[in-house]
Amino acid sequence: MRFLILSDIHANWEALDAVLQDSAGEYDRILCCGDVVGYNPNPAEVIEWTRQNCQTVIRGNHDKAVSGIEGLEWFNEVAQSAALWARAQLSAEQLAWLRDLPPGPVVVENCTVMHGSPFDEDYYLATLEDIETCHGFLTTPLSFFGHTHLQGAFFFRGRRLGRCPSVGEDQRETVIQLEPDNVFLVNPGSVGQPRDGDPRAGYALWNAGEKTVTLRRIVYPVAITCRKIIKAALPEVLAARLEQGL
């Protein structure tokens, strides 16, 4: 079985479309690590695509906030504004779909899908120290997570923690061999709002038969998304972030 792994799409239709074109024919099922909405200007379109095409979707913190099952007090002013704007664009049915998304972690095909961490769906796994907190909570040899918008992969060999090679700015992808004695945690990167200084959309492909995970980056028409952000009167800083990948 081959899987397309998406996370943090954040209502960015242009980035999602580029990922789908780039990965066409390379997967059988789609797993999503949450945050379908928030920040960007196409929440309704991205929700409808996700509902129809993703076999497994868990909720992210923005999905909870936009749908109203969690308050906005933990968000900064920009994120609050974007969440309220997105809520106003969605139908009652779409908001109900967001509210009904399950929390992570969810086990699928001997891998774990989560938004934050295995012990807290809102906890950020951004540093090696953060990753170390997962030891003892991982129940499958492979886990996918999002939330940080930072593409990367890590592994435990016993208690020893290591980092897998990342995708360089001049590279399209890097392939990780899933060694049987290791436990892997993989962040596919953010489709819709990368924050690692690389504005290209990030995603991953998992080939369960070949025991590989491919981290990949793809250029998309950022300028189109930025123009939509400005036209929708969303905070202009959101457009600037997309252009810089920050």
N, C-alpha and C positions, 0 to 999 in steps of 0.2 A: 504494500500500500504506500502511496506517495501523498504527502500532505503539503499544502500551502499554509504557512503560519503568518498571520497578520496580527498587528496590535496597534493601538492608538491611531486609528484612521482619522479620528477627529474631524469628520464631515468635510474632508478634502477630496472632492470628486476627481480632480485632475491627477492627484497622486495615486489614488486607488486605480484609476483607469490605466495609468502607466504601468503599475505593478501587474495588473491582470494581463496586459498585452505582453509584458516581458516574460511572464511565467506560463503563458498559454501552452497547454499540452504537457506540462511537467508535473501535474498533480491530479489526484483523484478526489480528494476531500479537502475542505478548508476549515481550519481552526482559528478562532479569533480570541485574543487575550484581553479584550475589553477596550473601553473608551471609543465607541463608535462615533459619538458626537462630541461637541465642544469645540470652541475656538474658531472653526472655519465655516464657510458659507453654504454648505450643501447638506444639512443634517437629514432632511426628509429623503433625499435621493440615496444617501449612503445607508440609511436605515432600511429602505426598501430593497436595495441590493443585498445587504447583509441577511435580511430575513429570508430571501429567496435562495441564497447561495452558500451560506456558511452552515455546516452541519453541527458545529459546536461553537457557541458564543457565551462567554461569561461577562459579567458586568464590570465596568470600571468606575472610578469615582465620579467622572463627569457624566456617565450614564445615570448614576444615582442622583446627582445634583439636578440635571436637566429634567429628569422624570419626576422630581419632587419628593423622592423617598429619603433624601438627605438634604440638610440645610446648606446654605451657601457661605456660612460664616468662616469656614476654613479656606475659602478661595480668596485670592487677591482681587482687587477691584476689576482688573481686566477680565479675569476668568469669570467673575460674577456677571459682568455685563454680557459676555458671550453666552453664558449658560441661560440667562433670562431671554436673550434674543432667540436662541435655539428653541427654547420651550415654546415661544410664541409662533414658531414656524411649523410645529408638528401637530398632527391630528391627535384626537383622543386615542385612537387605535395605536398610533405610533408611540405615544407616551406610555400606554399600557404595556406595549411590547418591551420597552425599556425597563419598566418597573418589574416585569416578570423575568428578566434575565437572571440566571442563577449566579450566586457568588462563587468565586474560586476558593480552594482548588477543586478541579473536576478531573477525574482520571478517564482518559480516552486511549484505547489501543496501547496500553502499557506506558503511557506518558501522562504527565500531569500538566494541566492548563490552569494558569492563575494570572491574576492581574498584578498584585504586589508580591507577597511572599506566601509560603505554605501555611504560616501561622497567623497572618493578618493581611487581608486583601488590599489594604491601603498603605502597607509598609513599603518604603522604597529600597530596592536592592541596587544601590548605585556604586558602592565601593566594595573592595575585597572584605572589609570588616563586616559590611552588611550581608554579603554572601555567606560568610562564616556562620551567621546566626541561623542559617537554614539547616545546618548539619543536625541530623537526628529527626528532622521533620519530613524528609524526602522519602516517599514510599515507592517511587518508580525510578528506573535508571535514567530517565530523561524528563526534564521539566521545561516548559516554556512560560515566560513571564513578560510583562510589559511595564507600564507605569512611569518609568524613568525617561523614556524616549532616547535611551542610549543603547545602541546596538552592541552586542557582545556575547561571549559564551565563556563559561567557567566549568571546572570539573573538580570533583573530589576523588582522590585516590586514597581510600581509607580516611584519615583525618587531614591529609595534605590537600591544600587548595591550590589550584592553578588556573591560569587564564589562557584561553585559546587564541590563536591569531585573529586579528580583526581585518576588516576590509579597508585597505588603504585608499587615499584620495584618488590615486591613479589606477585603482582596481575596480572591477565589477563585482567580484565575489571571492569568498574563501570557503573551502570545503573542510569540514571537520569530520574525522573518522570517529565513530562512537565505539571506543574500546570497551570490551566487556567488563573490565575490572573497575571502570570509572562510573561515577554518577555525574550527569551533565545538567547544567542550568543554562538556558539559552534565551536571551532577549533578542527577538527578531528585528528590533528597531522600530521606530515609529514610521508608519506609512505617511501620516498627514502632518506631523510637526517634529522633525528631527531636532535634537538639541546637542549634538556632538560636534558642531562646527561644519558638518557636511549636509548641505541642503537637499541632497538626493533622498528620495523615498527609500525606506528600509523595509526588508521583509526576509523571510527564511523559507527554505524548502527542506522537508524531512523525508528521506527515502528509508522507510522502515526495513525494506528488504535488503538494501545495500548497506544499511547502518551508517548513513551519512546525514549530516545537516549542513546545508549551504546557506551562508549569510550573503545577502546580495543588496546592492544599491543601484538605483535607476534614476536617471534624470527625468524630470517631468516639467511641464510648462508652469513654473512657479508664478510667472507674471500674470497668468490668467486668474489663478486663485487670488492673488493679491488685489487685482482689479475688482474682483467680486467682493472681497472683504471691504474695500473702500466704498463700493456702491451700496452695500448693505448697511453702511454706517456702523460697522463693528469697529472696535478700537484699532487705530492705524498701526499700533505697535505690533499687532498680530501679523500684519503683512511684512513688516521689517524683520520679524523673527524668522519667517519662512525663507526670506531671501538670504539670510545669514546662516540658517541652520542652527539657531540658538534658542 
